[in-house]
Amino acid sequence: MNQRDSQLRAGQRGNNGEKRQKKTWHPKIRFKAKARICDLLRGQSSRTWMSVMLLLTMSYPVLAQPYPAATTDVTPGQMRSGSLLLRMKSGYVIATRMNTDIQAQVSGLVARVTVSQSFRNDGQEWVEGIYVFPLPDTAAIDGFRVRIGERIIEGEIREREQAKKEYEQALSAGKKTSLVEQQRANLFTTSVANIGPGESITVEIEYLETIGYDEGNFSLRFPLTLTPRYIPGAPLPGRKGSGWSPDTATVTDASLITPPVVTRSRDHRISFAATINAGVPLEYIASRYHPIDVSDASGRYEIKLADASTPMDHDLELTWRPVADRAPRATVFTETREGEPHLLIMLLPPNDLSAPVTNIPREMIFVIDTSGSMHGTSLSQAVRALTLALDGLHATDRFNIIQFNSVTSNLFRSSVDATLNNIGIAKRYVAGLKANGGTEMRPAISQALNQPQSESHLRQVIFITDGSVGNEIELFGLIERNLGNTRLFTVGIGSAPNSWFMRKAAEAGRGTFTLISALHEVNEKMGRLFRKLEQPQITDITVQWPDGTIIDAYPQTIPDLYSGAPIIIKARLEHAPKQGDLLKISGDSAHATWGAEMVINNGEVSPGVAAVWARARIEHLMDQQRRGAQGIRQAVIDTALSHNLVSKYTSFIAVDKTPSRPQNLQLGKEQVPNLLPYGQSTQAIFGFPATATNAGAYRFNGMLLVAAALLLILSTWRRRRVPPTES
């Protein structure tokens, strides 16, 4: 039984994470009720009461229906799909979630995105709203504002503790205020206080992101919901947040990253529009999971969702491809901030550097997640991906399969030869996999990396999972410490995978990550992965900057380059490059030493490059802190404050100067749910569905009625058996 399952089955939490209320009766009331029932029974015949009790007992199952969609006073277990649940002095009421709007502008390698989430307080009391939401794991959040009616409150960046203090002070003073905090690189919390009855609220968050690239295709992904995370570890006393999980010894902030979810919704809807200015003609623009409309206005492409009412249960991803031979193989974008030049560089090595390698035997360790969050379409995608991987094994390869949920198990005791018989056994094993239980990744990763390794085989670990865990940092360190000469490749599965875990785990494993979010794309994306696994990469990459150039560039060490992937560098220079300054990059390929040069003084001006560099620097600093480096906190704060960015140690705070809530009125608190990702099941994740009946209460009451009926039958039978006494 997993952590989520055990918490809920123990009765600690309701369907959406709130504590269940236990009704109690005063002893005197119970005594009077019993006496009244006895009086009534004495005044009626046994046959009459037997009939009544039998009727009640038979009709009671009719009451065993799912919790109704309430519209006024409700409990957390009765929350309507797609609603805010407002906790107030008088109880719980529902406030309707109105809509989410995303506007994106793509120019070159950078996207500027604005996410607007609108809500309305339908209650009669003043409330505070708290909600957890996903963003891309490389997003540089540099803008924040709140619109309440006609009022606009601009956000300002502060150190996290100071921002929290200002928020609490404004909340107590009755001022409208909002706070944005980072919980994970791809998970954030927004708090909005002093929302008046009937008021509408729009929260606007702006961020910058670098465009993805792989095998000639550019891409941009927008997370719309999140898969509930599995929380390992023993529960701790007290809570930092209001999520469904308690904080644990392993995940000390678990209550901050486990918002409630709903399974269906009329209100979790998204509107979306994007503009792509690629600078070159495009062969196509596509959306992998949502139908879109595209218009071309002289090389400026406008994209909108074809469906005006699209549920937020699946990440949205745009892909586009330049016309053949028109895509540049080397580009430089630049922005000067406070006198300091910043560069964003992309260099694509020639395709002919890669050549298939068939003479190097491999040991392939396939690790597949079969936990409850993989139930449904996610497991179908994972099984299909693993089956294709088995078909791609060579006769010289060895392999094994490790599956994990609450426990870890192997198909074979150790790796076996890739014979037709062994592959057949493996395929039958994979076809029978079921999803259930917790997501205990640590034992599976340890087992995959610590098995005795053959010197004659190159070990590659293929890790297939949705990444829905809360102890990501612990797992990154585990991979780095035990990797050795192994390479780890992650395959993210599902409609809303934890992309931060997938990317950073692959980075720690010196491999690549692949995201598969629909069954129809398994062949295509696994094919890309196979090409990376079978073709040699460029290794030992070095970067030589012009003489006299003082730089701060990331990544500081260029990772091994796999087929179809570009080299991307984000740098800050002390002074502007001189005319003709060259950047030189070299590395070892399958054929010989490879090298390239590019001029860096004539880059295209692109607003946002400085923020993208700062985001990369912060990620580098946090990696160093995870590895034990000291003095990191202040360096992160200095970088984030100077570039107006949200980080682990900095937050956005917005405060209205004028109090709006009268001091004599109480303030309620609410938690906003996310829509459960498409294809997933609350029963598999939490142990029972969100639409379950109040089975425990109905079962108990039904048993009481049956017992009462039996007692009456017994009483009547005894009366008939006992002869009358003589007078």
Beta strands, then each sheet from edge to edge (+ up, - down):
strand 1: 83-88
strand 2: 91-107
strand 3: 110-120
strand 4: 126-134
strand 5: 140-148
strand 6: 151-154
strand 7: 156-159
strand 8: 175-184
strand 9: 187-195
strand 10: 200-210
strand 11: 212-214
strand 12: 217-222
strand 13: 261-262
strand 14: 269-277
strand 15: 282-287
strand 16: 292-297
strand 17: 300-305
strand 18: 310-311
strand 19: 316-322
strand 20: 330-337
strand 21: 340-347
strand 22: 362-369
strand 23: 398-404
strand 24: 408-410
strand 25: 416-417
strand 26: 458-465
strand 27: 487-493
strand 28: 513-516
strand 29: 539-544
strand 30: 551-554
strand 31: 567-573
strand 32: 582-588
strand 33: 593-599
strand 34: 604-605
strand 35: 650-659
strand 36: 667-672
strand 37: 674-675
sheet 1: 6+ 5- 10+ 3- 2+ 1- 36+ 4+ 9- 8+ 35- 7+
sheet 2: 6+ 5- 10+ 3- 2+ 14+ 17- 16+
sheet 3: 6+ 5- 10+ 3- 2+ 14+ 18-
sheet 4: 11+ 12- 19+ 15-
sheet 5: 13+ 37+
sheet 6: 30+ 31- 21+ 20- 34-
sheet 7: 24+ 23- 22- 26- 27- 28-
sheet 8: 24+ 23- 25+
sheet 9: 29+ 32- 33+
end
